[in-house]
Amino acid sequence: MVCGDHDLVKQLKTDPDNAKLGPQDRRMIDFALKLTREPAGVSRDDIEALKQSGFSEEQIVDIVLIICTFNFMDRLADGLGLELDPEMEKLVEKNKDR
Protein backbone atom coordinates (compact mmCIF):
# COMPACT_ATOMS: atom_id res chain seq x y z
CA MET A 1 0.00 0.00 0.00
CA VAL A 2 1.05 3.63 0.41
CA CYS A 3 2.87 3.67 3.79
CA GLY A 4 6.33 5.16 3.38
CA ASP A 5 6.17 5.42 -0.41
CA HIS A 6 6.47 9.17 -0.88
CA ASP A 7 6.64 8.89 -4.68
CA LEU A 8 3.34 7.02 -4.78
CA VAL A 9 1.70 9.54 -2.45
CA LYS A 10 2.87 12.37 -4.70
CA GLN A 11 1.56 10.56 -7.78
CA LEU A 12 -1.79 9.95 -6.07
CA LYS A 13 -2.03 13.67 -5.31
CA THR A 14 -1.05 14.86 -8.79
CA ASP A 15 -2.30 12.11 -11.12
CA PRO A 16 -4.44 9.57 -9.25
CA ASP A 17 -5.82 8.02 -12.44
CA ASN A 18 -2.35 6.83 -13.45
CA ALA A 19 -0.81 6.01 -10.07
CA LYS A 20 0.93 2.64 -10.00
CA LEU A 21 -1.23 0.54 -7.70
CA GLY A 22 -2.11 -3.10 -7.23
CA PRO A 23 -5.55 -4.21 -8.46
CA GLN A 24 -7.30 -3.93 -5.08
CA ASP A 25 -5.88 -0.50 -4.30
CA ARG A 26 -6.66 0.66 -7.87
CA ARG A 27 -10.29 -0.42 -7.46
CA MET A 28 -10.54 1.44 -4.13
CA ILE A 29 -8.98 4.64 -5.53
CA ASP A 30 -11.20 4.51 -8.63
CA PHE A 31 -14.22 4.13 -6.37
CA ALA A 32 -13.07 7.03 -4.16
CA LEU A 33 -12.62 9.26 -7.19
CA LYS A 34 -16.05 8.31 -8.56
CA LEU A 35 -17.80 8.87 -5.22
CA THR A 36 -16.05 12.24 -4.92
CA ARG A 37 -16.46 13.45 -8.51
CA GLU A 38 -19.85 11.98 -9.45
CA PRO A 39 -21.62 10.60 -6.38
CA ALA A 40 -24.94 10.10 -8.17
CA GLY A 41 -23.16 7.77 -10.58
CA VAL A 42 -22.18 5.25 -7.91
CA SER A 43 -24.18 2.03 -8.27
CA ARG A 44 -24.46 -1.47 -6.89
CA ASP A 45 -22.04 -2.52 -9.64
CA ASP A 46 -19.36 -0.34 -8.04
CA ILE A 47 -19.93 -2.01 -4.68
CA GLU A 48 -19.84 -5.43 -6.31
CA ALA A 49 -16.55 -4.52 -7.99
CA LEU A 50 -15.09 -3.71 -4.58
CA LYS A 51 -16.32 -7.06 -3.25
CA GLN A 52 -14.84 -8.86 -6.26
CA SER A 53 -11.52 -7.14 -5.47
CA GLY A 54 -11.54 -8.79 -2.06
CA PHE A 55 -13.03 -6.13 0.19
CA SER A 56 -15.48 -7.29 2.85
CA GLU A 57 -18.76 -5.47 3.42
CA GLU A 58 -17.32 -3.99 6.62
CA GLN A 59 -14.26 -2.73 4.74
CA ILE A 60 -16.49 -1.21 2.06
CA VAL A 61 -18.47 0.64 4.73
CA ASP A 62 -15.18 1.94 6.16
CA ILE A 63 -14.01 3.03 2.70
CA VAL A 64 -17.26 4.89 2.05
CA LEU A 65 -17.26 6.54 5.49
CA ILE A 66 -13.67 7.76 5.09
CA ILE A 67 -14.35 9.16 1.62
CA CYS A 68 -17.54 10.87 2.80
CA THR A 69 -15.86 12.32 5.89
CA PHE A 70 -13.04 13.89 3.90
CA ASN A 71 -15.45 15.24 1.28
CA PHE A 72 -17.72 16.64 3.98
CA MET A 73 -14.87 18.33 5.84
CA ASP A 74 -13.46 19.84 2.64
CA ARG A 75 -16.84 21.23 1.63
CA LEU A 76 -17.55 22.50 5.14
CA ALA A 77 -14.22 24.34 5.29
CA ASP A 78 -14.64 25.72 1.76
CA GLY A 79 -18.25 26.72 2.39
CA LEU A 80 -17.33 28.64 5.51
CA GLY A 81 -14.23 30.17 3.95
CA LEU A 82 -12.02 28.63 6.61
CA GLU A 83 -8.26 28.86 6.27
CA LEU A 84 -5.60 26.58 7.67
CA ASP A 85 -4.01 27.41 10.98
CA PRO A 86 -0.59 29.05 10.32
CA GLU A 87 1.26 26.11 11.91
CA MET A 88 -0.65 23.65 9.75
CA GLU A 89 0.04 25.82 6.70
CA LYS A 90 3.78 25.51 7.42
CA LEU A 91 3.48 21.74 7.73
CA VAL A 92 1.57 21.48 4.45
CA GLU A 93 4.10 23.69 2.69
CA LYS A 94 7.00 21.67 4.07
CA ASN A 95 5.50 18.37 2.88
CA LYS A 96 3.79 19.37 -0.37
CA ASP A 97 6.51 17.86 -2.56
CA ARG A 98 6.64 14.58 -0.66
CORJOFEN-V789819 format. One record per helix or strand of 3 or more residues. SS is the DSSP state (alpha for helix, beta for strand). FROM is the first residue (numbers start at 1). TO is the last residue. Records with the same first field share a line. If there is no record, write none. Layout:
SS=FROM-TO / FROM-TO
This chain:
alpha=6-18 / 23-37 / 39-41 / 44-52 / 57-79 / 86-95
